[in-house]
């Protein structure tokens, strides 16, 4: 059995606002958008995420995204105004990483192996 990369689905309170944040601050592109279904797909390279609007309380989750050049990613996201929740650092578990918080409290760890 061969598996493709997983595609997380993040619950969001306001789909339009979430799309704007992921596109404008995180550099993703809108791959598709179903307004009636209140769901959209965003992508950046091989990374894909689904955003689904909900009326229920959002329980933030954490996702990890590997990047070839974490320093360049950090610089680009800082320049774009992303909410950097944890600074770019070498971590004792063997990763160089930083963390972004989105509008709904989801945490995204961008990382590269040391």
Secondary structure, 3 states (H helix, E strand, C coil): CCCCCCCEEEEECCHHHHHHHHHHCCCCEEEEEECCCCEEEEEECCEEEEEEECCCCCCCCEEEEECCCHHHHHHHHHHCCCCEEEEEEECCCCEEEEEEECCCCCEEEEEEEC
